[in-house]
Amino acid sequence: MPPPELPPLPALTRAECQVVDAYLEVLDVLGRVNPARGEHTYGALRAAQALPVKAAALRDALALMHERGESEMHSATLATALRVLDGERRSMRVTVPGD
């Protein structure tokens, strides 16, 4: 049985796409740094070293939106894009696991 088909990505501006992509990359790196989920210090160190670069990309994407006059974040649309791109699972790595 094939996996269920994902809904299509909502229509986003290029800058919004960059924000979503950069945000997910920051989440992925933070998940690797999370001491409650990590296993090795070296992997966490490498992720922490990558974090400023990923955060700068997110900052730049948001700055681009602002420069282009995109002054509002359309939360519902962006949340849909994050769900389609597996953002819920990726964000779970940032949280502290329950007992």
Residue pairs with C-beta under 8 A, 6 or more apart in sequence:
6 84
7 80
7 84
8 84
9 80
9 81
9 84
9 85
10 77
10 80
10 81
11 77
12 20
12 77
12 78
12 81
13 65
13 68
13 70
15 61
15 64
15 65
15 68
15 70
16 65
16 70
16 74
16 77
16 78
16 81
17 81
18 57
18 60
18 61
18 64
19 58
19 61
19 62
19 65
19 78
20 78
20 81
20 82
20 85
21 61
22 54
22 57
22 58
22 60
22 61
23 58
23 82
23 87
24 82
24 85
24 87
24 90
25 54
25 57
25 58
26 51
26 54
26 55
26 58
27 87
27 90
27 91
27 93
27 94
28 90
28 93
29 47
29 50
29 51
29 54
30 47
30 51
30 93
30 94
31 37
31 90
31 92
31 93
31 94
32 38
32 43
32 44
32 46
32 47
32 93
33 44
33 47
33 48
33 51
34 93
34 94
34 95
34 96
35 44
36 96
36 97
37 93
37 97
38 44
81 87
82 88
